[in-house]
């Protein structure tokens, strides 16, 4: 079975995904190990986030809220 290609999101897309958060908030989420927010991949000095990692983070956070 062929593996699904990864989808990468820019910081602008990630900020929009979480309610138009600021650059500083995104930076803080990435720096706080307690949050467990996915770390970006750098390609030509530009940060990208793997959409599958963000989906896993969302599911993990939703599980904590529901518990």
N, C-alpha and C positions, 0 to 999 in steps of 0.2 A: 504494500500500500504506500502510495506517495505521501511524503510528509508535507503538511500545509506550510506554505512560506510564511515567515514571520512578518508581522506588520509593526512598523515602528512609528511612534508618534513624536512630534516635536514638542518643545516645552509649551508653546502656545496652545497646541491641541490638548496637552495634559492639563494645563490650567483651565481651559474651557470645560473639560470633562468633570472637573471638581468645582464647578460654580464660579468660573472667572476669578480664580485665586490670583494673588499677586506673585511676582517673581520671587520676592522675599519669602513668602509662605512656602512656595515649592522648594526653595533652597533649604528652609528649616525642616521640612518633612524629610528631605533627603539626608540631612545631617543628624537627625534624631534616631538613634538606634532602637529606641523603645517603640517607635511607630512601625518599623519594619517596612517602610516604603521602598519600592524597587529602585535600585540605583540605575542611573542612565548609562547608556553605551555612547562613547564618543566616536564620532566619525568625522574626520577633518575638522576637529575642534568644536563640532556642533553636538549637543546632547540630544539623544533619542531614547525613548522608553519603549520597551517591548510590550505590546498590547496584552499579550497573554500574561505577563507578569503583573500588569495593572489589574487585569480581571481576577487573578488569584488574590491580590491584595484586597480588592473589593469584597470577594467572597469571605476572606478571613475576617475582615472588619465586620461584615454583616453577621457572621457567626458569633462574634463577641458581643454584638449589640443584642442579638436574639437570646443569648444565654442568660 
